[in-house]
Amino acid sequence: MTLLTCADSRVQVNILGFEATNKIFVVRNIGNQIMPVFGSVDFGVMHLKTPLLLIMGHTHCGRHKIGVQ
């Protein structure tokens, strides 16, 4: 699995319920923006052949608060 999540999400991969955490390619950035990390996501999906792309967000994201102001 390729996991795209916010750098501020504070989500630990091991609490997601996946047994083999070494098989999860984690990409973190501010506000789950895809374009700045497209190369990393592409690497996980296309080159590591991860069968699933999971994008996780969270409430009260600071990046989105700034964007709305």
CHARMM-style PDB file with segment names, atoms N, HN, CA, C and O in Angstrom:
ATOM      1  N   MET     1       0.837  -1.172   0.000  1.00  0.00      PROA
ATOM      2  CA  MET     1       0.000   0.000   0.000  1.00  0.00      PROA
ATOM      3  C   MET     1       0.885   1.239   0.000  1.00  0.00      PROA
ATOM      4  O   MET     1       1.917   1.280   0.670  1.00  0.00      PROA
ATOM      5  N   THR     2       0.471   2.245  -0.757  1.00  0.00      PROA
ATOM      6  HN  THR     2      -0.368   2.212  -1.302  1.00  0.00      PROA
ATOM      7  CA  THR     2       1.068   3.569  -0.679  1.00  0.00      PROA
ATOM      8  C   THR     2       0.112   4.435   0.125  1.00  0.00      PROA
ATOM      9  O   THR     2      -1.077   4.517  -0.187  1.00  0.00      PROA
ATOM     10  N   LEU     3       0.632   5.075   1.153  1.00  0.00      PROA
ATOM     11  HN  LEU     3       1.597   5.008   1.406  1.00  0.00      PROA
ATOM     12  CA  LEU     3      -0.174   5.900   2.043  1.00  0.00      PROA
ATOM     13  C   LEU     3       0.274   7.349   1.924  1.00  0.00      PROA
ATOM     14  O   LEU     3       1.420   7.674   2.235  1.00  0.00      PROA
ATOM     15  N   LEU     4      -0.632   8.228   1.472  1.00  0.00      PROA
ATOM     16  HN  LEU     4      -1.563   7.964   1.220  1.00  0.00      PROA
ATOM     17  CA  LEU     4      -0.372   9.665   1.424  1.00  0.00      PROA
ATOM     18  C   LEU     4      -1.124  10.295   2.579  1.00  0.00      PROA
ATOM     19  O   LEU     4      -2.346  10.181   2.675  1.00  0.00      PROA
ATOM     20  N   THR     5      -0.401  10.949   3.441  1.00  0.00      PROA
ATOM     21  HN  THR     5       0.592  11.042   3.363  1.00  0.00      PROA
ATOM     22  CA  THR     5      -1.019  11.556   4.608  1.00  0.00      PROA
ATOM     23  C   THR     5      -0.344  12.871   4.933  1.00  0.00      PROA
ATOM     24  O   THR     5       0.778  13.130   4.500  1.00  0.00      PROA
ATOM     25  N   CYS     6      -1.022  13.685   5.685  1.00  0.00      PROA
ATOM     26  HN  CYS     6      -1.934  13.475   6.037  1.00  0.00      PROA
ATOM     27  CA  CYS     6      -0.511  14.991   6.066  1.00  0.00      PROA
ATOM     28  C   CYS     6       0.664  14.837   7.037  1.00  0.00      PROA
ATOM     29  O   CYS     6       0.678  13.939   7.879  1.00  0.00      PROA
ATOM     30  N   ALA     7       1.627  15.713   6.905  1.00  0.00      PROA
ATOM     31  HN  ALA     7       1.616  16.443   6.221  1.00  0.00      PROA
ATOM     32  CA  ALA     7       2.773  15.684   7.807  1.00  0.00      PROA
ATOM     33  C   ALA     7       2.359  15.941   9.250  1.00  0.00      PROA
ATOM     34  O   ALA     7       3.062  15.541  10.178  1.00  0.00      PROA
ATOM     35  N   ASP     8       1.229  16.604   9.442  1.00  0.00      PROA
ATOM     36  HN  ASP     8       0.658  16.929   8.688  1.00  0.00      PROA
ATOM     37  CA  ASP     8       0.757  16.941  10.782  1.00  0.00      PROA
ATOM     38  C   ASP     8      -0.346  15.996  11.269  1.00  0.00      PROA
ATOM     39  O   ASP     8      -0.999  16.279  12.274  1.00  0.00      PROA
ATOM     40  N   SER     9      -0.557  14.889  10.575  1.00  0.00      PROA
ATOM     41  HN  SER     9      -0.026  14.660   9.759  1.00  0.00      PROA
ATOM     42  CA  SER     9      -1.690  14.039  10.923  1.00  0.00      PROA
ATOM     43  C   SER     9      -1.477  13.268  12.215  1.00  0.00      PROA
ATOM     44  O   SER     9      -2.442  12.863  12.863  1.00  0.00      PROA
ATOM     45  N   ARG    10      -0.243  13.064  12.587  1.00  0.00      PROA
ATOM     46  HN  ARG    10       0.541  13.393  12.060  1.00  0.00      PROA
ATOM     47  CA  ARG    10       0.094  12.337  13.808  1.00  0.00      PROA
ATOM     48  C   ARG    10      -0.457  10.913  13.814  1.00  0.00      PROA
ATOM     49  O   ARG    10      -0.625  10.315  14.876  1.00  0.00      PROA
ATOM     50  N   VAL    11      -0.735  10.377  12.646  1.00  0.00      PROA
ATOM     51  HN  VAL    11      -0.599  10.863  11.783  1.00  0.00      PROA
ATOM     52  CA  VAL    11      -1.221   9.006  12.538  1.00  0.00      PROA
ATOM     53  C   VAL    11      -0.020   8.074  12.428  1.00  0.00      PROA
ATOM     54  O   VAL    11       0.807   8.209  11.526  1.00  0.00      PROA
ATOM     55  N   GLN    12       0.063   7.145  13.342  1.00  0.00      PROA
ATOM     56  HN  GLN    12      -0.609   7.035  14.075  1.00  0.00      PROA
ATOM     57  CA  GLN    12       1.113   6.144  13.301  1.00  0.00      PROA
ATOM     58  C   GLN    12       0.618   4.971  12.467  1.00  0.00      PROA
ATOM     59  O   GLN    12      -0.482   4.466  12.692  1.00  0.00      PROA
ATOM     60  N   VAL    13       1.417   4.541  11.515  1.00  0.00      PROA
ATOM     61  HN  VAL    13       2.310   4.951  11.332  1.00  0.00      PROA
ATOM     62  CA  VAL    13       1.006   3.489  10.588  1.00  0.00      PROA
ATOM     63  C   VAL    13       0.660   2.202  11.334  1.00  0.00      PROA
ATOM     64  O   VAL    13      -0.249   1.482  10.922  1.00  0.00      PROA
ATOM     65  N   ASN    14       1.354   1.905  12.403  1.00  0.00      PROA
ATOM     66  HN  ASN    14       2.093   2.489  12.739  1.00  0.00      PROA
ATOM     67  CA  ASN    14       1.122   0.646  13.102  1.00  0.00      PROA
ATOM     68  C   ASN    14      -0.232   0.578  13.798  1.00  0.00      PROA
ATOM     69  O   ASN    14      -0.666  -0.516  14.157  1.00  0.00      PROA
ATOM     70  N   ILE    15      -0.915   1.699  14.003  1.00  0.00      PROA
ATOM     71  HN  ILE    15      -0.563   2.588  13.711  1.00  0.00      PROA
ATOM     72  CA  ILE    15      -2.227   1.645  14.646  1.00  0.00      PROA
ATOM     73  C   ILE    15      -3.370   1.525  13.637  1.00  0.00      PROA
ATOM     74  O   ILE    15      -4.538   1.475  14.023  1.00  0.00      PROA
ATOM     75  N   LEU    16      -3.035   1.478  12.349  1.00  0.00      PROA
ATOM     76  HN  LEU    16      -2.087   1.518  12.036  1.00  0.00      PROA
ATOM     77  CA  LEU    16      -4.060   1.364  11.321  1.00  0.00      PROA
ATOM     78  C   LEU    16      -4.602  -0.054  11.185  1.00  0.00      PROA
ATOM     79  O   LEU    16      -5.590  -0.271  10.484  1.00  0.00      PROA
ATOM     80  N   GLY    17      -3.977  -1.010  11.839  1.00  0.00      PROA
ATOM     81  HN  GLY    17      -3.174  -0.834  12.408  1.00  0.00      PROA
ATOM     82  CA  GLY    17      -4.461  -2.380  11.795  1.00  0.00      PROA
ATOM     83  C   GLY    17      -3.799  -3.251  10.749  1.00  0.00      PROA
ATOM     84  O   GLY    17      -4.240  -4.378  10.525  1.00  0.00      PROA
ATOM     85  N   PHE    18      -2.758  -2.763  10.103  1.00  0.00      PROA
ATOM     86  HN  PHE    18      -2.401  -1.847  10.284  1.00  0.00      PROA
ATOM     87  CA  PHE    18      -2.060  -3.564   9.112  1.00  0.00      PROA
ATOM     88  C   PHE    18      -0.945  -4.333   9.810  1.00  0.00      PROA
ATOM     89  O   PHE    18      -0.156  -3.751  10.554  1.00  0.00      PROA
ATOM     90  N   GLU    19      -0.882  -5.626   9.573  1.00  0.00      PROA
ATOM     91  HN  GLU    19      -1.523  -6.099   8.969  1.00  0.00      PROA
ATOM     92  CA  GLU    19       0.107  -6.459  10.250  1.00  0.00      PROA
ATOM     93  C   GLU    19       1.516  -6.228   9.722  1.00  0.00      PROA
ATOM     94  O   GLU    19       2.470  -6.175  10.497  1.00  0.00      PROA
ATOM     95  N   ALA    20       1.647  -6.092   8.423  1.00  0.00      PROA
ATOM     96  HN  ALA    20       0.871  -6.135   7.793  1.00  0.00      PROA
ATOM     97  CA  ALA    20       2.977  -5.959   7.826  1.00  0.00      PROA
ATOM     98  C   ALA    20       3.264  -4.487   7.522  1.00  0.00      PROA
ATOM     99  O   ALA    20       3.154  -4.052   6.376  1.00  0.00      PROA
ATOM    100  N   THR    21       3.630  -3.729   8.549  1.00  0.00      PROA
ATOM    101  HN  THR    21       3.720  -4.083   9.480  1.00  0.00      PROA
ATOM    102  CA  THR    21       3.866  -2.298   8.336  1.00  0.00      PROA
ATOM    103  C   THR    21       5.070  -2.050   7.442  1.00  0.00      PROA
ATOM    104  O   THR    21       5.205  -0.957   6.891  1.00  0.00      PROA
ATOM    105  N   ASN    22       5.942  -3.027   7.284  1.00  0.00      PROA
ATOM    106  HN  ASN    22       5.832  -3.914   7.731  1.00  0.00      PROA
ATOM    107  CA  ASN    22       7.088  -2.842   6.389  1.00  0.00      PROA
ATOM    108  C   ASN    22       6.671  -2.902   4.919  1.00  0.00      PROA
ATOM    109  O   ASN    22       7.502  -2.677   4.039  1.00  0.00      PROA
ATOM    110  N   LYS    23       5.400  -3.201   4.637  1.00  0.00      PROA
ATOM    111  HN  LYS    23       4.725  -3.384   5.352  1.00  0.00      PROA
ATOM    112  CA  LYS    23       4.909  -3.238   3.264  1.00  0.00      PROA
ATOM    113  C   LYS    23       4.088  -2.003   2.921  1.00  0.00      PROA
ATOM    114  O   LYS    23       3.365  -1.985   1.925  1.00  0.00      PROA
ATOM    115  N   ILE    24       4.202  -0.973   3.751  1.00  0.00      PROA
ATOM    116  HN  ILE    24       4.788  -0.987   4.560  1.00  0.00      PROA
ATOM    117  CA  ILE    24       3.477   0.266   3.510  1.00  0.00      PROA
ATOM    118  C   ILE    24       4.492   1.355   3.167  1.00  0.00      PROA
ATOM    119  O   ILE    24       5.410   1.628   3.940  1.00  0.00      PROA
ATOM    120  N   PHE    25       4.313   1.976   1.995  1.00  0.00      PROA
ATOM    121  HN  PHE    25       3.566   1.755   1.367  1.00  0.00      PROA
ATOM    122  CA  PHE    25       5.167   3.075   1.562  1.00  0.00      PROA
ATOM    123  C   PHE    25       4.459   4.363   1.955  1.00  0.00      PROA
ATOM    124  O   PHE    25       3.414   4.697   1.398  1.00  0.00      PROA
ATOM    125  N   VAL    26       5.028   5.088   2.916  1.00  0.00      PROA
ATOM    126  HN  VAL    26       5.877   4.816   3.369  1.00  0.00      PROA
ATOM    127  CA  VAL    26       4.377   6.267   3.480  1.00  0.00      PROA
ATOM    128  C   VAL    26       4.957   7.539   2.869  1.00  0.00      PROA
ATOM    129  O   VAL    26       6.174   7.726   2.837  1.00  0.00      PROA
ATOM    130  N   VAL    27       4.069   8.412   2.382  1.00  0.00      PROA
ATOM    131  HN  VAL    27       3.081   8.259   2.408  1.00  0.00      PROA
ATOM    132  CA  VAL    27       4.446   9.721   1.859  1.00  0.00      PROA
ATOM    133  C   VAL    27       3.698  10.755   2.682  1.00  0.00      PROA
ATOM    134  O   VAL    27       2.469  10.730   2.738  1.00  0.00      PROA
ATOM    135  N   ARG    28       4.424  11.662   3.323  1.00  0.00      PROA
ATOM    136  HN  ARG    28       5.423  11.682   3.278  1.00  0.00      PROA
ATOM    137  CA  ARG    28       3.801  12.711   4.136  1.00  0.00      PROA
ATOM    138  C   ARG    28       4.177  14.072   3.585  1.00  0.00      PROA
ATOM    139  O   ARG    28       5.318  14.310   3.189  1.00  0.00      PROA
ATOM    140  N   ASN    29       3.195  14.960   3.567  1.00  0.00      PROA
ATOM    141  HN  ASN    29       2.268  14.767   3.889  1.00  0.00      PROA
ATOM    142  CA  ASN    29       3.469  16.341   3.213  1.00  0.00      PROA
ATOM    143  C   ASN    29       2.400  17.231   3.833  1.00  0.00      PROA
ATOM    144  O   ASN    29       1.476  16.743   4.485  1.00  0.00      PROA
ATOM    145  N   ILE    30       2.528  18.513   3.631  1.00  0.00      PROA
ATOM    146  HN  ILE    30       3.278  18.910   3.102  1.00  0.00      PROA
ATOM    147  CA  ILE    30       1.596  19.457   4.244  1.00  0.00      PROA
ATOM    148  C   ILE    30       0.281  19.457   3.479  1.00  0.00      PROA
ATOM    149  O   ILE    30       0.251  19.780   2.292  1.00  0.00      PROA
ATOM    150  N   GLY    31      -0.792  19.100   4.146  1.00  0.00      PROA
ATOM    151  HN  GLY    31      -0.768  18.837   5.111  1.00  0.00      PROA
ATOM    152  CA  GLY    31      -2.130  19.197   3.575  1.00  0.00      PROA
ATOM    153  C   GLY    31      -2.482  18.192   2.500  1.00  0.00      PROA
ATOM    154  O   GLY    31      -3.416  18.427   1.732  1.00  0.00      PROA
ATOM    155  N   ASN    32      -1.775  17.089   2.417  1.00  0.00      PROA
ATOM    156  HN  ASN    32      -1.017  16.898   3.040  1.00  0.00      PROA
ATOM    157  CA  ASN    32      -2.066  16.042   1.425  1.00  0.00      PROA
ATOM    158  C   ASN    32      -2.058  16.552  -0.008  1.00  0.00      PROA
ATOM    159  O   ASN    32      -2.839  16.077  -0.832  1.00  0.00      PROA
ATOM    160  N   GLN    33      -1.206  17.492  -0.316  1.00  0.00      PROA
ATOM    161  HN  GLN    33      -0.571  17.878   0.354  1.00  0.00      PROA
ATOM    162  CA  GLN    33      -1.122  18.011  -1.672  1.00  0.00      PROA
ATOM    163  C   GLN    33      -0.450  16.968  -2.560  1.00  0.00      PROA
ATOM    164  O   GLN    33       0.640  16.493  -2.243  1.00  0.00      PROA
ATOM    165  N   ILE    34      -1.083  16.616  -3.652  1.00  0.00      PROA
ATOM    166  HN  ILE    34      -1.969  17.002  -3.910  1.00  0.00      PROA
ATOM    167  CA  ILE    34      -0.565  15.544  -4.494  1.00  0.00      PROA
ATOM    168  C   ILE    34       0.566  16.007  -5.412  1.00  0.00      PROA
ATOM    169  O   ILE    34       1.520  15.257  -5.618  1.00  0.00      PROA
ATOM    170  N   MET    35       0.490  17.210  -5.964  1.00  0.00      PROA
ATOM    171  HN  MET    35      -0.285  17.819  -5.797  1.00  0.00      PROA
ATOM    172  CA  MET    35       1.482  17.617  -6.962  1.00  0.00      PROA
ATOM    173  C   MET    35       2.909  17.715  -6.418  1.00  0.00      PROA
ATOM    174  O   MET    35       3.833  17.276  -7.103  1.00  0.00      PROA
ATOM    175  N   PRO    36       3.136  18.267  -5.225  1.00  0.00      PROA
ATOM    176  CA  PRO    36       4.520  18.331  -4.748  1.00  0.00      PROA
ATOM    177  C   PRO    36       5.156  16.958  -4.514  1.00  0.00      PROA
ATOM    178  O   PRO    36       6.381  16.837  -4.528  1.00  0.00      PROA
ATOM    179  N   VAL    37       4.350  15.940  -4.303  1.00  0.00      PROA
ATOM    180  HN  VAL    37       3.354  16.039  -4.292  1.00  0.00      PROA
ATOM    181  CA  VAL    37       4.895  14.614  -4.006  1.00  0.00      PROA
ATOM    182  C   VAL    37       4.480  13.587  -5.055  1.00  0.00      PROA
ATOM    183  O   VAL    37       4.542  12.383  -4.803  1.00  0.00      PROA
ATOM    184  N   PHE    38       4.059  14.056  -6.229  1.00  0.00      PROA
ATOM    185  HN  PHE    38       4.009  15.034  -6.433  1.00  0.00      PROA
ATOM    186  CA  PHE    38       3.591  13.125  -7.255  1.00  0.00      PROA
ATOM    187  C   PHE    38       4.647  12.087  -7.594  1.00  0.00      PROA
ATOM    188  O   PHE    38       4.319  10.919  -7.801  1.00  0.00      PROA
ATOM    189  N   GLY    39       5.885  12.487  -7.653  1.00  0.00      PROA
ATOM    190  HN  GLY    39       6.151  13.436  -7.485  1.00  0.00      PROA
ATOM    191  CA  GLY    39       6.966  11.540  -7.962  1.00  0.00      PROA
ATOM    192  C   GLY    39       7.069  10.437  -6.928  1.00  0.00      PROA
ATOM    193  O   GLY    39       7.309   9.280  -7.275  1.00  0.00      PROA
ATOM    194  N   SER    40       6.892  10.780  -5.663  1.00  0.00      PROA
ATOM    195  HN  SER    40       6.698  11.720  -5.381  1.00  0.00      PROA
ATOM    196  CA  SER    40       6.954   9.780  -4.601  1.00  0.00      PROA
ATOM    197  C   SER    40       5.761   8.832  -4.657  1.00  0.00      PROA
ATOM    198  O   SER    40       5.913   7.623  -4.483  1.00  0.00      PROA
ATOM    199  N   VAL    41       4.577   9.382  -4.900  1.00  0.00      PROA
ATOM    200  HN  VAL    41       4.453  10.364  -5.041  1.00  0.00      PROA
ATOM    201  CA  VAL    41       3.376   8.549  -5.014  1.00  0.00      PROA
ATOM    202  C   VAL    41       3.499   7.642  -6.235  1.00  0.00      PROA
ATOM    203  O   VAL    41       3.170   6.458  -6.159  1.00  0.00      PROA
ATOM    204  N   ASP    42       3.965   8.182  -7.352  1.00  0.00      PROA
ATOM    205  HN  ASP    42       4.232   9.143  -7.413  1.00  0.00      PROA
ATOM    206  CA  ASP    42       4.170   7.398  -8.565  1.00  0.00      PROA
ATOM    207  C   ASP    42       5.156   6.260  -8.323  1.00  0.00      PROA
ATOM    208  O   ASP    42       4.954   5.148  -8.810  1.00  0.00      PROA
ATOM    209  N   PHE    43       6.215   6.534  -7.578  1.00  0.00      PROA
ATOM    210  HN  PHE    43       6.379   7.438  -7.182  1.00  0.00      PROA
ATOM    211  CA  PHE    43       7.197   5.507  -7.258  1.00  0.00      PROA
ATOM    212  C   PHE    43       6.554   4.367  -6.470  1.00  0.00      PROA
ATOM    213  O   PHE    43       6.790   3.195  -6.761  1.00  0.00      PROA
ATOM    214  N   GLY    44       5.744   4.714  -5.476  1.00  0.00      PROA
ATOM    215  HN  GLY    44       5.552   5.666  -5.240  1.00  0.00      PROA
ATOM    216  CA  GLY    44       5.084   3.689  -4.673  1.00  0.00      PROA
ATOM    217  C   GLY    44       4.117   2.848  -5.484  1.00  0.00      PROA
ATOM    218  O   GLY    44       4.102   1.623  -5.364  1.00  0.00      PROA
ATOM    219  N   VAL    45       3.311   3.498  -6.306  1.00  0.00      PROA
ATOM    220  HN  VAL    45       3.323   4.494  -6.403  1.00  0.00      PROA
ATOM    221  CA  VAL    45       2.272   2.793  -7.058  1.00  0.00      PROA
ATOM    222  C   VAL    45       2.855   2.037  -8.252  1.00  0.00      PROA
ATOM    223  O   VAL    45       2.556   0.859  -8.449  1.00  0.00      PROA
ATOM    224  N   MET    46       3.675   2.705  -9.038  1.00  0.00      PROA
ATOM    225  HN  MET    46       3.918   3.662  -8.878  1.00  0.00      PROA
ATOM    226  CA  MET    46       4.146   2.110 -10.290  1.00  0.00      PROA
ATOM    227  C   MET    46       5.388   1.231 -10.139  1.00  0.00      PROA
ATOM    228  O   MET    46       5.482   0.181 -10.773  1.00  0.00      PROA
ATOM    229  N   HSD    47       6.332   1.648  -9.314  1.00  0.00      PROA
ATOM    230  HN  HSD    47       6.256   2.501  -8.798  1.00  0.00      PROA
ATOM    231  CA  HSD    47       7.597   0.918  -9.233  1.00  0.00      PROA
ATOM    232  C   HSD    47       7.623  -0.104  -8.107  1.00  0.00      PROA
ATOM    233  O   HSD    47       8.187  -1.187  -8.265  1.00  0.00      PROA
ATOM    234  N   LEU    48       7.017   0.231  -6.972  1.00  0.00      PROA
ATOM    235  HN  LEU    48       6.559   1.111  -6.844  1.00  0.00      PROA
ATOM    236  CA  LEU    48       6.931  -0.748  -5.883  1.00  0.00      PROA
ATOM    237  C   LEU    48       5.721  -1.665  -6.051  1.00  0.00      PROA
ATOM    238  O   LEU    48       5.574  -2.658  -5.339  1.00  0.00      PROA
ATOM    239  N   LYS    49       4.858  -1.311  -7.009  1.00  0.00      PROA
ATOM    240  HN  LYS    49       4.978  -0.504  -7.587  1.00  0.00      PROA
ATOM    241  CA  LYS    49       3.675  -2.117  -7.335  1.00  0.00      PROA
ATOM    242  C   LYS    49       2.739  -2.300  -6.142  1.00  0.00      PROA
ATOM    243  O   LYS    49       2.200  -3.387  -5.933  1.00  0.00      PROA
ATOM    244  N   THR    50       2.548  -1.237  -5.364  1.00  0.00      PROA
ATOM    245  HN  THR    50       2.986  -0.354  -5.534  1.00  0.00      PROA
ATOM    246  CA  THR    50       1.615  -1.328  -4.246  1.00  0.00      PROA
ATOM    247  C   THR    50       0.197  -1.419  -4.804  1.00  0.00      PROA
ATOM    248  O   THR    50      -0.156  -0.662  -5.708  1.00  0.00      PROA
ATOM    249  N   PRO    51      -0.617  -2.325  -4.285  1.00  0.00      PROA
ATOM    250  CA  PRO    51      -1.935  -2.558  -4.856  1.00  0.00      PROA
ATOM    251  C   PRO    51      -3.000  -1.534  -4.449  1.00  0.00      PROA
ATOM    252  O   PRO    51      -4.112  -1.549  -4.979  1.00  0.00      PROA
ATOM    253  N   LEU    52      -2.664  -0.655  -3.519  1.00  0.00      PROA
ATOM    254  HN  LEU    52      -1.761  -0.642  -3.089  1.00  0.00      PROA
ATOM    255  CA  LEU    52      -3.654   0.261  -2.980  1.00  0.00      PROA
ATOM    256  C   LEU    52      -3.007   1.606  -2.696  1.00  0.00      PROA
ATOM    257  O   LEU    52      -1.899   1.669  -2.165  1.00  0.00      PROA
ATOM    258  N   LEU    53      -3.711   2.695  -3.054  1.00  0.00      PROA
ATOM    259  HN  LEU    53      -4.612   2.644  -3.485  1.00  0.00      PROA
ATOM    260  CA  LEU    53      -3.293   4.051  -2.698  1.00  0.00      PROA
ATOM    261  C   LEU    53      -4.318   4.583  -1.717  1.00  0.00      PROA
ATOM    262  O   LEU    53      -5.489   4.740  -2.062  1.00  0.00      PROA
ATOM    263  N   LEU    54      -3.887   4.863  -0.498  1.00  0.00      PROA
ATOM    264  HN  LEU    54      -2.935   4.736  -0.217  1.00  0.00      PROA
ATOM    265  CA  LEU    54      -4.769   5.368   0.543  1.00  0.00      PROA
ATOM    266  C   LEU    54      -4.358   6.795   0.871  1.00  0.00      PROA
ATOM    267  O   LEU    54      -3.197   7.055   1.188  1.00  0.00      PROA
ATOM    268  N   ILE    55      -5.315   7.726   0.794  1.00  0.00      PROA
ATOM    269  HN  ILE    55      -6.258   7.515   0.537  1.00  0.00      PROA
ATOM    270  CA  ILE    55      -5.059   9.129   1.116  1.00  0.00      PROA
ATOM    271  C   ILE    55      -5.822   9.445   2.386  1.00  0.00      PROA
ATOM    272  O   ILE    55      -7.050   9.360   2.420  1.00  0.00      PROA
ATOM    273  N   MET    56      -5.095   9.810   3.431  1.00  0.00      PROA
ATOM    274  HN  MET    56      -4.097   9.879   3.403  1.00  0.00      PROA
ATOM    275  CA  MET    56      -5.709  10.070   4.726  1.00  0.00      PROA
ATOM    276  C   MET    56      -5.561  11.530   5.112  1.00  0.00      PROA
ATOM    277  O   MET    56      -4.478  12.106   5.005  1.00  0.00      PROA
ATOM    278  N   GLY    57      -6.643  12.115   5.554  1.00  0.00      PROA
ATOM    279  HN  GLY    57      -7.523  11.648   5.640  1.00  0.00      PROA
ATOM    280  CA  GLY    57      -6.626  13.482   6.044  1.00  0.00      PROA
ATOM    281  C   GLY    57      -7.032  13.509   7.508  1.00  0.00      PROA
ATOM    282  O   GLY    57      -7.206  12.466   8.137  1.00  0.00      PROA
ATOM    283  N   HSD    58      -7.177  14.695   8.033  1.00  0.00      PROA
ATOM    284  HN  HSD    58      -7.036  15.543   7.522  1.00  0.00      PROA
ATOM    285  CA  HSD    58      -7.604  14.841   9.420  1.00  0.00      PROA
ATOM    286  C   HSD    58      -8.334  16.167   9.573  1.00  0.00      PROA
ATOM    287  O   HSD    58      -8.240  17.041   8.711  1.00  0.00      PROA
ATOM    288  N   THR    59      -9.041  16.307  10.647  1.00  0.00      PROA
ATOM    289  HN  THR    59      -9.117  15.597  11.347  1.00  0.00      PROA
ATOM    290  CA  THR    59      -9.772  17.545  10.896  1.00  0.00      PROA
ATOM    291  C   THR    59      -8.825  18.639  11.363  1.00  0.00      PROA
ATOM    292  O   THR    59      -7.746  18.354  11.883  1.00  0.00      PROA
ATOM    293  N   HSD    60      -9.224  19.872  11.178  1.00  0.00      PROA
ATOM    294  HN  HSD    60     -10.101  20.103  10.755  1.00  0.00      PROA
ATOM    295  CA  HSD    60      -8.481  21.049  11.642  1.00  0.00      PROA
ATOM    296  C   HSD    60      -7.076  21.113  11.054  1.00  0.00      PROA
ATOM    297  O   HSD    60      -6.119  21.435  11.758  1.00  0.00      PROA
ATOM    298  N   CYS    61      -6.954  20.809   9.775  1.00  0.00      PROA
ATOM    299  HN  CYS    61      -7.732  20.548   9.204  1.00  0.00      PROA
ATOM    300  CA  CYS    61      -5.644  20.847   9.112  1.00  0.00      PROA
ATOM    301  C   CYS    61      -5.173  22.299   9.004  1.00  0.00      PROA
ATOM    302  O   CYS    61      -5.886  23.149   8.471  1.00  0.00      PROA
ATOM    303  N   GLY    62      -3.993  22.571   9.503  1.00  0.00      PROA
ATOM    304  HN  GLY    62      -3.414  21.880   9.936  1.00  0.00      PROA
ATOM    305  CA  GLY    62      -3.444  23.922   9.475  1.00  0.00      PROA
ATOM    306  C   GLY    62      -3.218  24.444   8.074  1.00  0.00      PROA
ATOM    307  O   GLY    62      -3.394  25.637   7.827  1.00  0.00      PROA
ATOM    308  N   ARG    63      -2.832  23.580   7.150  1.00  0.00      PROA
ATOM    309  HN  ARG    63      -2.689  22.611   7.351  1.00  0.00      PROA
ATOM    310  CA  ARG    63      -2.603  23.985   5.765  1.00  0.00      PROA
ATOM    311  C   ARG    63      -3.899  24.489   5.123  1.00  0.00      PROA
ATOM    312  O   ARG    63      -3.892  25.481   4.394  1.00  0.00      PROA
ATOM    313  N   HSD    64      -4.984  23.816   5.391  1.00  0.00      PROA
ATOM    314  HN  HSD    64      -4.990  23.011   5.983  1.00  0.00      PROA
ATOM    315  CA  HSD    64      -6.246  24.221   4.786  1.00  0.00      PROA
ATOM    316  C   HSD    64      -6.832  25.462   5.478  1.00  0.00      PROA
ATOM    317  O   HSD    64      -7.535  26.254   4.850  1.00  0.00      PROA
ATOM    318  N   LYS    65      -6.542  25.619   6.748  1.00  0.00      PROA
ATOM    319  HN  LYS    65      -5.971  24.975   7.258  1.00  0.00      PROA
ATOM    320  CA  LYS    65      -6.979  26.841   7.436  1.00  0.00      PROA
ATOM    321  C   LYS    65      -6.299  28.062   6.818  1.00  0.00      PROA
ATOM    322  O   LYS    65      -6.936  29.096   6.615  1.00  0.00      PROA
ATOM    323  N   ILE    66      -5.026  27.940   6.525  1.00  0.00      PROA
ATOM    324  HN  ILE    66      -4.509  27.100   6.690  1.00  0.00      PROA
ATOM    325  CA  ILE    66      -4.277  29.048   5.917  1.00  0.00      PROA
ATOM    326  C   ILE    66      -4.814  29.337   4.516  1.00  0.00      PROA
ATOM    327  O   ILE    66      -4.935  30.499   4.129  1.00  0.00      PROA
ATOM    328  N   GLY    67      -5.134  28.296   3.757  1.00  0.00      PROA
ATOM    329  HN  GLY    67      -5.035  27.351   4.072  1.00  0.00      PROA
ATOM    330  CA  GLY    67      -5.643  28.465   2.408  1.00  0.00      PROA
ATOM    331  C   GLY    67      -6.982  29.157   2.342  1.00  0.00      PROA
ATOM    332  O   GLY    67      -7.285  29.833   1.359  1.00  0.00      PROA
ATOM    333  N   VAL    68      -7.789  28.999   3.375  1.00  0.00      PROA
ATOM    334  HN  VAL    68      -7.543  28.449   4.174  1.00  0.00      PROA
ATOM    335  CA  VAL    68      -9.126  29.589   3.397  1.00  0.00      PROA
ATOM    336  C   VAL    68      -9.081  31.063   3.806  1.00  0.00      PROA
ATOM    337  O   VAL    68      -9.968  31.834   3.439  1.00  0.00      PROA
ATOM    338  N   GLN    69      -8.069  31.454   4.553  1.00  0.00      PROA
ATOM    339  HN  GLN    69      -7.348  30.829   4.851  1.00  0.00      PROA
ATOM    340  CA  GLN    69      -7.988  32.831   5.057  1.00  0.00      PROA
ATOM    341  C   GLN    69      -7.740  33.833   3.957  1.00  0.00      PROA
ATOM    342  OT1 GLN    69      -7.648  35.031   4.224  1.00  0.00      PROA
TER     343      GLN     69
END
